Amino acid sequence: MKRLSGWDAVLLYSETPNVHMHTIKVAVIELSADRSDFGIDAFRQVIGGRLNKLEPFCYQLVDIPFKFHHPMWREHCEVDLDHHIRPWRLPAPGGRRELDEAIGRIAGTPLDRERPLWEMYFVEGLADNRIAVVGKIHHALADGVASANLMARGMDLQPGPEGGPYVPDPAPTTGRLVGSAFADHLRHIGRLPRTIRYTAEGLGRVRRSSRKLSPELTRPFEPPPTFMNHKITPERRFATATLALADVKETGKRLGGTINDMVLAMSTGALRTMLLRYDGKADPLLASVPVSFDFSPDRISGNYFTGMLVALPVDIDDPLGRVQACHENAISAKEGHQLMGPELVSRWASYLPPAATESFFRWASGREGHNKVLNLNISNVPGPRERGRVGGALVTEIYSVGPLTAGSGLNITVWSYVDQLNISVLSDGATLEDPHEVTDAMVADFIEIRRAAGIAEELTVVGTAMAQA
């Protein structure tokens, strides 16, 4: 048994009927001609044989009586693979669009909290003798870094513990849960002076900073109301696109920017297009960009990140001006983030009362107004650098997207995989009829940036990826 951290628990408490807090992970797998018999039963056997390496798949949530403390994970519980690994078949022609539509439907239902908080869908019917595995994993289990490491283990790219047959632990007694919660509260009280000292040190750095606090250094401004900011619906819609990682690196190098700068710039250009299309104006937006503070390659669970608020200059018409502004805004946001301390929010999250925190998120998710903190979430996660295999079959593509948050009906998540930069966009049922509008706009903006930078507009075709939708 182990306690959820405060930050893990917040990601659990923030889930409501219309705000699902699972992340989506997608692996497209190419089957050779002699592997046409690789079906869902064989895949269940593969996962069942790796449960000792995929420990979070065996975690079961256990609530504390009277919500006396944050829940715990029962680390070795019974796992019914027939329940967790489910079949799905795509309609013809089985391309990117058909897969994206299926993933949207899969993303639109919550996970069963009575079981380990994950599901996998074995998707057949893809063109070119391919299948897809769509994983739905609760954010309380793992952040982007942990999920990437977990996927690497699942694809035999990273070693994990070996052992004999999987053996579940007995369920905990009520007395053990209450006693553990009481003892843990005492430990939290003991850590309070260190948390206060950490906060005071951050405030001291802010006071001593040569760049005094300004709207650009902390919270840039109140995010404006937009077409994407409203009470979100339970439905989810999904879209993907693929760029060659070499093209993105080449463009960033020419302009003196990082891959993250290019992701922010492409997102900004696409959002400018969408704002002008749906709102008739484009005022600067606020994006929450996750920043990890634990990159350990062995970590496969837990959340060690905070959201850094970055201003998106959607009001700038010039594509190169947007790239430069995104670069400068990201630097400013990092400065403020480091001054206050990257672990500030996660440390104080440990002291949030469960019942009151859940009530707050239920209230926030039901409000009709726009989000007063951010417009949307944008993530950029470095994925595996080597091609993985599942059951001996080659993984050709990986996509991932984080959840929508209250009052924000759009999420853009980018994962790199070997030679690919894979874009995923998630929206609710009210924000967009087709989120491919956003992926198409991101690719178009990338071409516009290359044109303005004097680089060849023709993009490299990624032969290992599905054809664009």
C-alpha positions as CSV (number, residue, x, y, z in Angstrom):
1,M,0.0,0.0,0.0
2,K,1.2,3.5,-0.7
3,R,-0.4,7.0,-0.4
4,L,-1.3,9.1,-3.4
5,S,0.8,12.3,-3.3
6,G,-1.1,15.5,-2.9
7,W,-0.7,16.3,-6.6
8,D,-1.8,12.8,-7.6
9,A,-4.9,13.2,-5.4
10,V,-5.7,16.6,-6.9
11,L,-5.8,15.0,-10.3
12,L,-8.2,12.5,-8.9
13,Y,-10.4,15.0,-7.1
14,S,-10.7,17.2,-10.2
15,E,-12.6,14.5,-12.2
16,T,-16.3,15.1,-12.6
17,P,-19.0,13.7,-14.9
18,N,-17.9,16.1,-17.7
19,V,-14.2,16.4,-16.9
20,H,-12.5,13.0,-17.4
21,M,-9.0,12.9,-16.0
22,H,-7.5,10.1,-18.0
23,T,-4.8,10.5,-20.6
24,I,-4.8,8.7,-23.9
25,K,-1.8,6.8,-25.3
26,V,-1.9,5.3,-28.8
27,A,0.5,2.9,-30.4
28,V,0.1,1.9,-34.0
29,I,1.6,-1.5,-34.7
30,E,2.6,-3.0,-38.0
31,L,2.0,-6.7,-38.4
32,S,4.1,-8.8,-40.8
33,A,2.2,-11.1,-43.2
34,D,2.9,-14.1,-41.1
35,R,1.5,-12.4,-37.9
36,S,-2.1,-12.0,-39.2
37,D,-3.2,-14.3,-36.4
38,F,-2.0,-11.8,-33.7
39,G,-5.3,-11.0,-32.1
40,I,-6.7,-9.8,-28.8
41,D,-6.1,-13.1,-27.0
42,A,-2.5,-13.1,-28.0
43,F,-2.2,-9.4,-26.9
44,R,-3.7,-10.2,-23.6
45,Q,-1.1,-12.9,-23.1
46,V,1.6,-10.4,-23.9
47,I,0.4,-7.9,-21.3
48,G,-0.3,-10.6,-18.8
49,G,3.2,-11.7,-19.1
50,R,4.5,-8.2,-18.4
51,L,2.5,-7.2,-15.4
52,N,5.5,-7.5,-13.2
53,K,7.1,-4.8,-15.3
54,L,4.0,-2.6,-15.6
55,E,3.3,-2.2,-11.9
56,P,0.9,0.8,-12.1
57,F,-1.5,-1.5,-14.1
58,C,-1.9,-3.4,-10.9
59,Y,-2.7,-0.4,-8.6
60,Q,-6.2,-0.3,-7.3
61,L,-7.6,2.9,-5.7
62,V,-8.6,2.5,-2.1
63,D,-10.6,5.4,-0.4
64,I,-10.0,6.2,3.2
65,P,-13.1,6.1,5.5
66,F,-14.8,9.5,5.9
67,K,-12.2,11.0,3.5
68,F,-9.9,11.3,6.4
69,H,-6.9,11.5,4.1
70,H,-5.9,11.1,0.4
71,P,-6.6,7.7,-1.0
72,M,-4.1,4.9,-1.2
73,W,-2.9,2.5,-3.9
74,R,-3.2,-1.2,-3.2
75,E,-0.2,-2.0,-5.3
76,H,-0.9,-5.7,-6.2
77,C,-4.5,-6.3,-6.8
78,E,-6.5,-8.7,-9.0
79,V,-6.3,-7.7,-12.7
80,D,-9.1,-9.0,-15.1
81,L,-7.5,-8.6,-18.5
82,D,-10.8,-9.5,-20.2
83,H,-12.2,-6.3,-18.7
84,H,-9.1,-4.1,-19.2
85,I,-8.2,-5.1,-22.7
86,R,-11.2,-4.7,-25.1
87,P,-11.8,-5.2,-28.8
88,W,-12.6,-2.5,-31.3
89,R,-13.0,-2.6,-35.1
90,L,-12.7,0.4,-37.4
91,P,-15.0,0.9,-40.4
92,A,-13.4,1.0,-43.9
93,P,-11.1,2.3,-45.1
94,G,-9.4,2.2,-41.7
95,G,-7.3,5.3,-42.1
96,R,-6.1,8.0,-39.7
97,R,-9.6,9.7,-39.6
98,E,-11.4,6.5,-38.7
99,L,-8.9,5.8,-35.9
100,D,-9.1,9.3,-34.6
101,E,-12.9,9.1,-34.4
102,A,-12.7,5.8,-32.5
103,I,-10.2,7.3,-30.0
104,G,-12.6,10.3,-29.4
105,R,-15.4,7.9,-28.5
106,I,-13.0,5.9,-26.3
107,A,-11.9,9.1,-24.5
108,G,-15.4,10.2,-23.8
109,T,-16.2,7.6,-21.0
110,P,-14.7,7.6,-17.5
111,L,-12.7,4.8,-16.0
112,D,-14.2,2.4,-13.4
113,R,-12.7,3.4,-10.0
114,E,-13.5,-0.1,-8.6
115,R,-10.8,-1.5,-10.8
116,P,-7.2,-0.5,-11.7
117,L,-7.5,2.9,-13.5
118,W,-6.6,1.9,-17.0
119,E,-8.1,0.3,-20.1
120,M,-6.6,-0.8,-23.5
121,Y,-8.5,-1.1,-26.7
122,F,-7.2,-3.6,-29.3
123,V,-8.2,-1.8,-32.5
124,E,-8.4,-3.8,-35.7
125,G,-9.4,-2.8,-39.2
126,L,-6.5,-0.4,-39.8
127,A,-5.2,-0.2,-43.4
128,D,-1.8,-1.6,-44.4
129,N,-1.9,-4.7,-42.1
130,R,-1.7,-2.6,-38.9
131,I,-3.5,-2.6,-35.6
132,A,-3.6,0.1,-32.9
133,V,-3.5,-0.2,-29.1
134,V,-5.3,2.7,-27.4
135,G,-4.5,3.0,-23.8
136,K,-6.6,5.0,-21.3
137,I,-4.7,5.8,-18.1
138,H,-5.8,7.9,-15.3
139,H,-3.6,11.0,-14.8
140,A,-3.4,10.2,-11.0
141,L,-1.4,7.2,-12.0
142,A,1.3,8.8,-14.2
143,D,2.4,12.1,-15.7
144,G,3.9,12.5,-19.2
145,V,7.4,11.4,-18.2
146,A,6.2,8.4,-16.2
147,S,3.9,7.4,-19.1
148,A,6.7,7.5,-21.6
149,N,8.8,5.3,-19.3
150,L,5.9,2.9,-18.8
151,M,5.4,2.7,-22.6
152,A,9.1,2.0,-23.1
153,R,8.9,-0.9,-20.6
154,G,5.8,-2.2,-22.4
155,M,7.7,-2.1,-25.7
156,D,10.8,-3.8,-24.3
157,L,12.9,-0.6,-24.7
158,Q,13.5,-0.3,-21.0
159,P,14.3,-3.1,-18.5
160,G,12.0,-3.8,-15.6
161,P,11.8,-6.3,-12.7
162,E,11.5,-9.9,-13.7
163,G,9.8,-12.5,-11.6
164,G,7.5,-15.4,-11.4
165,P,3.7,-15.5,-11.8
166,Y,1.8,-12.4,-10.7
167,V,0.4,-12.7,-7.2
168,P,-2.1,-10.1,-5.8
169,D,-1.9,-8.8,-2.2
170,P,-4.9,-9.1,0.2
171,A,-7.2,-6.1,0.5
172,P,-6.4,-3.8,3.4
173,T,-8.6,-3.7,6.5
174,T,-10.4,-0.5,7.6
175,G,-8.3,-0.3,10.8
176,R,-5.1,-0.4,8.7
177,L,-6.4,2.4,6.4
178,V,-7.4,4.7,9.3
179,G,-4.2,4.0,11.3
180,S,-2.0,4.7,8.2
181,A,-3.9,7.9,7.5
182,F,-3.4,9.1,11.1
183,A,0.3,8.4,11.0
184,D,0.7,10.0,7.6
185,H,-1.1,13.2,8.9
186,L,1.5,13.4,11.6
187,R,4.3,13.1,9.0
188,H,2.6,15.9,7.0
189,I,2.6,18.1,10.0
190,G,6.3,17.4,10.5
191,R,7.0,18.4,7.0
192,L,5.1,21.7,7.2
193,P,8.1,23.8,8.4
194,R,10.1,22.6,5.4
195,T,7.2,23.5,3.1
196,I,6.9,27.0,4.6
197,R,10.7,27.4,4.3
198,Y,10.6,26.4,0.7
199,T,7.8,28.9,0.0
200,A,9.7,31.7,1.9
201,E,12.8,30.9,-0.1
202,G,10.9,31.3,-3.3
203,L,9.4,34.6,-2.2
204,G,12.9,35.7,-1.2
205,R,14.2,34.9,-4.7
206,V,11.4,37.0,-6.2
207,R,12.2,40.0,-4.0
208,R,15.9,39.8,-4.8
209,S,15.4,39.2,-8.6
210,S,16.8,41.9,-10.8
211,R,13.7,41.5,-12.9
212,K,11.0,42.6,-10.6
213,L,7.6,40.9,-10.6
214,S,5.5,41.9,-13.6
215,P,2.5,40.5,-15.3
216,E,4.8,38.9,-17.8
217,L,6.9,37.1,-15.1
218,T,4.1,35.6,-13.1
219,R,0.5,35.4,-14.3
220,P,0.6,37.3,-17.6
221,F,-3.0,38.4,-17.5
222,E,-6.5,37.1,-17.2
223,P,-7.2,34.8,-20.1
224,P,-9.8,36.2,-22.5
225,P,-13.1,34.4,-23.2
226,T,-12.9,32.4,-26.4
227,F,-14.9,29.8,-28.4
228,M,-13.0,27.1,-26.5
229,N,-13.7,28.3,-23.0
230,H,-17.1,27.3,-21.6
231,K,-18.7,24.6,-19.6
232,I,-17.4,21.5,-21.4
233,T,-19.5,18.5,-22.4
234,P,-18.7,14.8,-21.5
235,E,-18.1,13.9,-25.2
236,R,-14.6,13.9,-26.7
237,R,-13.3,14.4,-30.2
238,F,-9.8,13.6,-31.3
239,A,-7.4,14.4,-34.2
240,T,-3.8,13.6,-35.0
241,A,-1.1,14.7,-37.5
242,T,2.5,13.8,-38.0
243,L,5.5,15.9,-39.0
244,A,9.1,14.8,-39.6
245,L,11.1,15.6,-36.4
246,A,14.1,16.5,-38.7
247,D,12.0,19.2,-40.4
248,V,11.0,20.7,-37.0
249,K,14.6,20.6,-35.7
250,E,15.9,22.2,-38.9
251,T,13.4,25.0,-38.7
252,G,14.0,25.6,-35.0
253,K,17.8,25.7,-35.6
254,R,17.4,28.2,-38.4
255,L,15.4,30.5,-36.2
256,G,17.4,30.0,-33.0
257,G,14.6,28.1,-31.2
258,T,14.0,24.8,-29.5
259,I,11.5,22.1,-30.4
260,N,9.3,23.4,-27.6
261,D,9.4,26.9,-29.1
262,M,8.3,25.4,-32.5
263,V,5.5,23.5,-30.8
264,L,4.3,26.7,-29.1
265,A,4.6,28.7,-32.3
266,M,2.7,26.2,-34.4
267,S,0.0,26.0,-31.8
268,T,-0.2,29.8,-31.6
269,G,-0.5,30.2,-35.4
270,A,-3.2,27.5,-35.5
271,L,-5.1,29.1,-32.6
272,R,-4.9,32.5,-34.3
273,T,-6.6,30.9,-37.4
274,M,-9.3,29.3,-35.2
275,L,-9.9,32.5,-33.2
276,L,-10.3,34.6,-36.3
277,R,-12.6,31.9,-37.8
278,Y,-14.9,31.5,-34.7
279,D,-14.5,34.7,-32.7
280,G,-13.6,37.2,-35.3
281,K,-10.7,38.5,-33.2
282,A,-7.5,37.1,-31.7
283,D,-6.5,38.4,-28.3
284,P,-3.4,36.9,-26.6
285,L,-4.1,33.6,-24.9
286,L,-2.8,31.8,-21.8
287,A,-1.6,28.2,-22.1
288,S,-0.7,26.0,-19.2
289,V,2.5,24.1,-20.2
290,P,3.5,21.2,-18.0
291,V,7.1,21.3,-16.7
292,S,8.5,18.2,-15.0
293,F,10.9,18.2,-12.1
294,D,11.7,14.5,-12.1
295,F,13.1,13.0,-15.3
296,S,14.2,9.7,-13.8
297,P,14.1,7.0,-16.5
298,D,13.0,4.4,-13.9
299,R,9.9,6.3,-12.7
300,I,6.7,4.8,-14.2
301,S,4.1,6.3,-11.9
302,G,3.2,9.5,-10.0
303,N,3.1,13.1,-11.0
304,Y,6.1,15.4,-10.7
305,F,5.2,18.4,-12.7
306,T,3.6,21.8,-12.5
307,G,1.8,23.9,-15.0
308,M,3.7,26.9,-16.3
309,L,1.6,29.7,-17.7
310,V,2.9,30.9,-21.1
311,A,1.4,33.8,-23.0
312,L,0.5,32.8,-26.7
313,P,0.9,35.8,-29.0
314,V,-2.0,35.0,-31.3
315,D,-2.4,38.7,-32.0
316,I,0.8,38.8,-34.1
317,D,0.2,38.3,-37.8
318,D,3.9,37.8,-38.8
319,P,4.8,34.1,-38.4
320,L,8.5,34.8,-37.6
321,G,7.3,37.4,-35.1
322,R,5.1,34.8,-33.4
323,V,8.1,32.3,-33.2
324,Q,10.3,35.0,-31.5
325,A,7.5,36.1,-29.2
326,C,6.8,32.4,-28.2
327,H,10.5,32.0,-27.5
328,E,10.7,35.1,-25.3
329,N,7.4,34.3,-23.5
330,A,8.6,30.8,-22.7
331,I,11.8,32.2,-21.2
332,S,9.9,34.7,-19.1
333,A,7.5,32.0,-17.9
334,K,10.5,29.7,-16.9
335,E,12.1,32.5,-15.0
336,G,9.0,33.1,-12.9
337,H,8.5,29.3,-12.5
338,Q,12.1,28.8,-11.2
339,L,11.9,31.9,-8.9
340,M,8.9,30.6,-7.0
341,G,10.2,27.0,-7.0
342,P,9.0,24.2,-9.3
343,E,7.6,22.1,-6.5
344,L,5.6,24.9,-4.8
345,V,2.1,23.8,-5.9
346,S,2.8,20.1,-5.5
347,R,4.1,20.5,-2.0
348,W,1.1,22.5,-0.8
349,A,-1.3,20.1,-2.6
350,S,-0.6,17.5,0.1
351,Y,-2.5,19.7,2.6
352,L,-5.7,20.1,0.6
353,P,-8.7,18.4,2.4
354,P,-10.2,15.7,0.1
355,A,-13.9,16.5,0.5
356,A,-13.6,20.3,0.2
357,T,-11.3,19.9,-2.9
358,E,-13.7,17.6,-4.6
359,S,-16.6,20.0,-3.9
360,F,-14.6,22.9,-5.4
361,F,-13.9,21.0,-8.6
362,R,-17.5,19.9,-9.0
363,W,-18.5,23.6,-8.7
364,A,-15.8,24.7,-11.2
365,S,-16.7,22.1,-13.8
366,G,-20.4,23.1,-13.7
367,R,-19.8,26.8,-14.2
368,E,-21.0,28.3,-17.5
369,G,-18.3,31.1,-17.6
370,H,-14.9,30.8,-19.1
371,N,-11.8,29.5,-17.3
372,K,-10.3,32.4,-15.2
373,V,-6.8,30.8,-15.1
374,L,-6.0,29.5,-18.6
375,N,-7.4,29.1,-22.1
376,L,-6.0,25.6,-22.8
377,N,-3.3,23.1,-22.0
378,I,-0.3,22.5,-24.4
379,S,2.2,19.7,-23.7
380,N,5.4,18.6,-25.5
381,V,6.7,15.3,-24.3
382,P,9.9,13.6,-25.6
383,G,9.0,10.0,-26.3
384,P,11.1,6.9,-27.0
385,R,14.1,7.4,-29.3
386,E,14.1,3.8,-30.5
387,R,11.4,1.8,-32.2
388,G,9.6,-0.5,-29.9
389,R,8.0,-3.8,-30.3
390,V,4.9,-5.4,-28.8
391,G,4.7,-9.2,-29.1
392,G,7.5,-9.0,-31.6
393,A,5.5,-6.6,-33.9
394,L,7.0,-3.1,-34.7
395,V,5.4,0.0,-33.2
396,T,5.4,2.5,-36.0
397,E,3.7,5.5,-34.3
398,I,2.9,6.8,-30.9
399,Y,0.3,9.5,-30.0
400,S,-0.7,10.9,-26.6
401,V,-3.1,13.5,-25.3
402,G,-3.8,14.8,-21.8
403,P,-7.3,15.6,-20.4
404,L,-9.4,18.6,-20.8
405,T,-9.8,20.8,-17.7
406,A,-12.8,22.7,-16.4
407,G,-13.8,25.5,-18.7
408,S,-11.3,24.6,-21.3
409,G,-12.5,22.6,-24.3
410,L,-9.2,22.1,-26.1
411,N,-5.9,20.3,-25.4
412,I,-2.9,20.1,-27.7
413,T,-0.3,17.4,-26.8
414,V,2.8,16.6,-28.9
415,W,5.0,13.5,-28.5
416,S,8.2,12.8,-30.4
417,Y,8.9,9.2,-31.4
418,V,12.1,8.3,-33.2
419,D,11.9,10.4,-36.4
420,Q,8.3,11.7,-35.9
421,L,6.7,14.7,-34.2
422,N,3.2,13.5,-33.5
423,I,0.4,16.0,-32.8
424,S,-2.7,15.1,-30.9
425,V,-5.7,17.4,-30.3
426,L,-8.6,16.7,-28.0
427,S,-11.8,18.7,-27.8
428,D,-15.2,18.3,-26.2
429,G,-18.5,18.0,-28.1
430,A,-19.3,21.7,-28.1
431,T,-16.0,23.3,-29.0
432,L,-15.3,21.9,-32.5
433,E,-17.2,19.7,-34.9
434,D,-13.9,18.3,-36.2
435,P,-10.6,18.9,-34.3
436,H,-8.7,18.2,-37.5
437,E,-9.3,21.9,-38.1
438,V,-6.6,22.4,-35.5
439,T,-4.1,19.8,-36.7
440,D,-4.5,21.0,-40.3
441,A,-4.0,24.6,-39.1
442,M,-0.8,23.6,-37.2
443,V,0.7,21.9,-40.2
444,A,-0.3,24.9,-42.4
445,D,1.3,27.3,-39.9
446,F,4.5,25.2,-39.8
447,I,4.7,25.5,-43.6
448,E,4.1,29.3,-43.3
449,I,7.0,29.6,-40.8
450,R,9.3,27.7,-43.1
451,R,8.4,29.8,-46.0
452,A,9.0,33.0,-44.1
453,A,12.4,31.6,-42.9
454,G,13.5,30.9,-46.4
455,I,13.3,27.1,-46.0
456,A,11.8,24.7,-48.5
457,E,8.1,24.5,-48.0
458,E,7.8,20.9,-49.0
459,L,7.7,18.7,-45.9
460,T,9.4,15.4,-45.5
461,V,7.0,12.5,-46.0
462,V,7.1,10.3,-42.9
463,G,6.8,6.9,-44.5
464,T,6.3,5.0,-41.3
465,A,3.2,7.0,-40.3
466,M,-0.4,6.8,-41.4
467,A,-1.4,9.1,-44.3
468,Q,-2.7,12.5,-43.1
469,A,-6.5,12.7,-42.5
